């Protein structure tokens, strides 16, 4: 989980979206975080501190003075967490932050904070468009704070426009990036994912059981660790991961063209796609009609994308995946040699909780010089993190810098 062992301060200011912060607190806790909530006086008009206390198991901080407040809390709280997230951040809060005002517990904590701050504005669309608010947002961004763009839609006041609090998923991803070490900062990573579709006629195609989950997890985790990620995806129902450029392809030939076009600018290629090995030799112009008892379809071999691309490699790290039902490690090692790879990730695909279309995977990472890392059954994001650890170790050192 992205937040295991992390301490997060959730600052809630007074807008109608304050009720959505309760769901955010819940998701953070279920993602492994310890969450300390700080509410402004106005936020308590919309939601009670008790709601957050019940969800986080921690006392909610609301005031600098009086019963329940601790001396120096206003300094300590923003320093002993891993990150701060403000959701919702009202126009008033943005203004105070931009002007350096600390006139209550939350704004004072923000003045003394030394950890990354994620700002999630939510307000009426006219307020958001107000030049004063936009100037405040620009000032906060200039100072290095991450300010999310509010989402468009119908607002509580009935107006339609930009002003909605971003979805919890968007906030959580942005926050995960802020608490993750940036060991792939600025690295250009190319990932392939999903199946290919090889057309037989206008309505039928050959494909396989890949959902894209493993490749999408790689793209997501690489972005979290600071990489610029391009994801070349075969047909998949998954949404594009945040911050990632997604190129959609259908066939192995289209995937080859896309990979060849991007490979020269790439520092590491991870081919998690299940590329079809064959395509129908001819594609019927019209739907093939039901006719005789048997139908013979001739197949022609597709290009081996990895093999072609690995032959062009200069300093890039090239990683393949092997989906096997038997002799897993030996077969994967043969593919590593045959395709000229740096690493291969061998998946168990003959058990129900590993491989195709599930959220978990059991893999062994195999590399040159007898590298063999056997992993237990993990979530696909955890597998992605382990694979990327190996990629980081292989990436050539940048001139004038460290390897990461
Ligand atoms: O998408 P999910 O549902 O999450 O499932 C994940 C997965 C099981 C598909 C994934 O983890 C995986 O194993 N992907 C590779 C599957 C595969 O095609 O294995 P392979 O042994 O047939 O191919 C070996 C490698 O060569 C792969 O990296 C593949 O992308 C590549 N290849 C294969 C054929 C081809 N014509 N060109 C290729 O580049």
Boltz pocket constraint, residues with backbone or C-beta under 6 A from the ligand:
constraints:
  - pocket:
      binder: B
      contacts: [[A, 193], [A, 194], [A, 209], [A, 210], [A, 211], [A, 212], [A, 213], [A, 214], [A, 215], [A, 252], [A, 271], [A, 272], [A, 273], [A, 274], [A, 275], [A, 276], [A, 277], [A, 302], [A, 303], [A, 304], [A, 305], [A, 306], [A, 307], [A, 319], [A, 320], [A, 321], [A, 322], [A, 323], [A, 324], [A, 335], [A, 345], [A, 347], [A, 349], [A, 355], [A, 356], [A, 357], [A, 358]]
      max_distance: 6.0
